[in-house]
Amino acid sequence: MPLLGRAFIGIGISLKIIKYYGELVYNALMLNDTQQALRAHIQQLLSNKQLNDAHHLLVQRLKQNPEDHVCYFLLSEVNTAAGDINKAIKLLEKALSLASFAIYHLALAKLYVLLGKVSNAAVHYQSALQTADFSAADFDTLANIATRLGHYDDALNLQKAAYQRNKDNLQISYNLAVCYKIHGLFDEAKSLLQQLTTKQPRFYQAHYS
């Protein structure tokens, strides 16, 4: 699985409860603590531009267990970071064939949005909505996807969920302010932006908004 050298910057943006077709839905397969720890380790390697190290580690784990769907998912993140989105999609589809984890649907929705394949993205977006157990960053991403698909009410609720899970993240707070503005909630947006500029005077996005 060769890697491309050019790094890719994915979608940024991330309810303790999500309303889905009028009902509260809590359940969908999610990563356990051990798998989350592996994901965090791989993400740290990617943030340090150690794509080959991440790739090698995951390939070695797959040699030991070819049915390890989490490794296919994480390899998709490595390939996304390398700019090979089509390869990343194939790896995610392999992961989904082994386990229907909501995070895999989320990742596929994100990549299909980037490729402009809206109908494909919408299918996986709806599947991802069947859980309320995402991290702040993942809710942020899901909110971004919702915005790009034109689901603005969803986007606001998802962005609120991201914010509730990590109120200290400046970008997530800023993204919520943007959602407020889209919905015409200018007082809420102004208040949040003022909080941001007080916390971090050099967060220039908040000043310009």
C-alpha positions as CSV (number, residue, x, y, z in Angstrom):
1,M,0.0,0.0,0.0
2,P,2.2,2.8,-1.2
3,L,1.7,6.3,0.2
4,L,1.7,9.5,-1.6
5,G,3.9,12.2,-0.2
6,R,1.5,15.1,-0.2
7,A,-0.3,15.6,3.1
8,F,-4.1,16.1,3.0
9,I,-6.0,18.4,5.3
10,G,-9.4,16.9,6.0
11,I,-12.6,18.6,7.0
12,G,-12.4,20.2,10.3
13,I,-15.6,21.1,12.3
14,S,-17.3,18.5,15.0
15,L,-25.6,15.9,21.3
16,K,-25.3,13.8,23.7
17,I,-28.5,12.8,22.1
18,I,-29.4,13.1,18.4
19,K,-33.0,13.3,17.2
20,Y,-33.2,10.9,14.3
21,Y,-36.6,10.5,12.5
22,G,-38.3,11.8,15.7
23,E,-36.8,9.2,18.0
24,L,-33.8,9.2,20.4
25,V,-31.2,6.8,19.1
26,Y,-28.2,5.9,21.2
27,N,-26.7,2.8,19.7
28,A,-24.3,2.0,17.0
29,L,-21.0,0.1,17.1
30,M,-18.2,2.3,18.2
31,L,-14.5,1.9,19.0
32,N,-13.7,0.5,22.4
33,D,-11.0,2.0,24.7
34,T,-8.2,-0.1,23.3
35,Q,-9.1,0.8,19.7
36,Q,-9.5,4.4,20.6
37,A,-6.0,4.3,22.1
38,L,-4.6,2.9,18.9
39,R,-6.4,5.5,16.9
40,A,-5.0,8.2,19.1
41,H,-1.5,6.8,18.6
42,I,-1.9,6.7,14.8
43,Q,-3.2,10.3,14.8
44,Q,-0.2,11.4,16.8
45,L,2.1,9.8,14.2
46,L,0.2,11.5,11.4
47,S,0.4,14.9,13.2
48,N,4.1,14.4,13.4
49,K,4.2,13.5,9.6
50,Q,5.3,10.0,10.4
51,L,3.0,8.5,7.8
52,N,5.4,5.6,7.0
53,D,5.7,4.6,10.6
54,A,1.9,4.6,11.0
55,H,1.5,2.6,7.8
56,H,4.1,0.0,8.8
57,L,2.6,-0.5,12.3
58,L,-0.9,-1.1,10.9
59,V,0.3,-3.4,8.1
60,Q,2.2,-5.5,10.7
61,R,-1.0,-5.8,12.8
62,L,-3.0,-6.8,9.8
63,K,-0.5,-9.6,9.1
64,Q,-1.2,-10.9,12.5
65,N,-5.0,-10.5,12.2
66,P,-6.3,-9.9,8.6
67,E,-9.8,-9.4,10.0
68,D,-8.9,-6.4,12.1
69,H,-11.3,-3.9,10.8
70,V,-10.0,-1.1,12.9
71,C,-6.6,-1.4,11.2
72,Y,-8.3,-1.0,7.8
73,F,-10.0,2.1,9.2
74,L,-6.8,3.6,10.5
75,L,-5.0,2.8,7.3
76,S,-7.7,4.8,5.5
77,E,-6.7,7.7,7.7
78,V,-3.1,7.3,6.8
79,N,-4.0,7.2,3.1
80,T,-6.2,10.3,3.5
81,A,-3.3,12.1,5.1
82,A,-1.2,11.0,2.1
83,G,-3.8,12.4,-0.3
84,D,-5.0,9.1,-1.7
85,I,-8.7,9.5,-1.1
86,N,-9.8,6.7,-3.4
87,K,-7.5,4.2,-1.6
88,A,-8.8,5.5,1.7
89,I,-12.4,4.8,0.5
90,K,-11.6,1.3,-0.5
91,L,-10.0,0.7,2.9
92,L,-13.1,2.1,4.7
93,E,-15.4,-0.1,2.6
94,K,-13.3,-3.1,3.7
95,A,-13.6,-2.0,7.3
96,L,-17.4,-1.7,7.0
97,S,-17.6,-5.1,5.4
98,L,-16.2,-6.5,8.6
99,A,-18.0,-4.3,11.2
100,S,-20.7,-1.6,10.8
101,F,-19.1,1.0,13.0
102,A,-20.6,4.5,12.9
103,I,-17.2,6.1,12.8
104,Y,-16.6,4.3,9.5
105,H,-19.8,5.7,8.0
106,L,-18.7,9.2,9.3
107,A,-15.3,8.8,7.6
108,L,-16.8,7.7,4.3
109,A,-19.4,10.6,4.4
110,K,-16.5,13.0,4.8
111,L,-14.5,11.6,1.9
112,Y,-17.5,11.4,-0.4
113,V,-18.3,15.1,0.3
114,L,-14.7,16.0,-0.6
115,L,-15.1,14.1,-3.9
116,G,-18.4,15.9,-4.6
117,K,-20.3,12.6,-4.5
118,V,-23.2,14.0,-2.5
119,S,-25.6,11.0,-2.8
120,N,-23.0,8.6,-1.5
121,A,-22.1,11.0,1.3
122,A,-25.8,11.4,2.3
123,V,-26.2,7.6,2.7
124,H,-23.3,7.3,5.1
125,Y,-24.2,10.6,6.9
126,Q,-27.6,9.1,7.8
127,S,-26.0,5.9,9.0
128,A,-23.5,7.9,11.2
129,L,-26.4,9.8,12.7
130,Q,-27.6,6.6,14.4
131,T,-25.2,7.1,17.3
132,A,-24.8,9.8,20.0
133,D,-21.4,8.5,21.1
134,F,-18.9,10.5,19.1
135,S,-16.0,12.6,20.3
136,A,-16.1,16.4,20.1
137,A,-13.8,16.3,17.0
138,D,-16.1,13.7,15.3
139,F,-19.2,15.7,16.0
140,D,-17.4,18.7,14.6
141,T,-16.7,16.8,11.4
142,L,-20.3,15.5,11.2
143,A,-21.6,19.1,11.6
144,N,-19.4,20.1,8.7
145,I,-20.8,17.3,6.6
146,A,-24.4,18.3,7.5
147,T,-23.7,21.9,6.4
148,R,-22.2,20.7,3.1
149,L,-25.3,18.5,2.5
150,G,-27.6,21.4,3.4
151,H,-28.9,20.0,6.7
152,Y,-28.5,23.2,8.6
153,D,-30.7,22.3,11.6
154,D,-28.7,19.1,12.0
155,A,-25.5,21.0,11.7
156,L,-26.4,23.4,14.5
157,N,-27.4,20.5,16.9
158,L,-24.2,18.5,16.0
159,Q,-22.0,21.6,16.5
160,K,-23.7,22.2,19.9
161,A,-22.8,18.6,20.8
162,A,-19.2,19.1,19.8
163,Y,-19.1,22.3,21.9
164,Q,-20.6,20.6,24.9
165,R,-17.9,17.9,24.8
166,N,-15.0,20.3,24.4
167,K,-15.8,24.0,25.3
168,D,-12.1,24.8,25.4
169,N,-11.4,24.0,21.7
170,L,-11.3,27.4,20.0
171,Q,-12.0,26.1,16.5
172,I,-15.1,24.2,17.7
173,S,-16.3,27.2,19.5
174,Y,-15.8,29.3,16.4
175,N,-17.6,26.8,14.2
176,L,-20.6,27.0,16.6
177,A,-20.6,30.8,16.3
178,V,-20.7,30.4,12.5
179,C,-23.7,28.0,12.8
180,Y,-25.4,30.5,15.0
181,K,-24.9,33.2,12.3
182,I,-26.3,30.9,9.6
183,H,-29.4,30.5,11.7
184,G,-29.7,34.2,12.3
185,L,-28.9,33.8,16.0
186,F,-26.6,36.8,16.0
187,D,-26.7,37.6,19.7
188,E,-25.6,34.0,20.5
189,A,-22.9,34.3,17.8
190,K,-21.6,37.6,19.1
191,S,-21.5,36.4,22.7
192,L,-19.5,33.3,21.7
193,L,-17.1,35.3,19.5
194,Q,-16.5,37.8,22.3
195,Q,-15.6,34.9,24.6
196,L,-13.2,33.6,22.0
197,T,-11.4,36.9,21.6
198,T,-11.1,37.2,25.3
199,K,-9.6,33.7,25.7
200,Q,-7.3,34.1,22.7
201,P,-6.8,37.7,21.4
202,R,-4.8,36.3,18.5
203,F,-7.6,34.0,17.2
204,Y,-8.1,36.3,14.3
205,Q,-11.0,34.4,12.7
206,A,-13.1,35.4,15.6
207,H,-12.1,39.1,15.2
208,Y,-13.0,39.1,11.5
209,S,-16.4,37.5,12.1
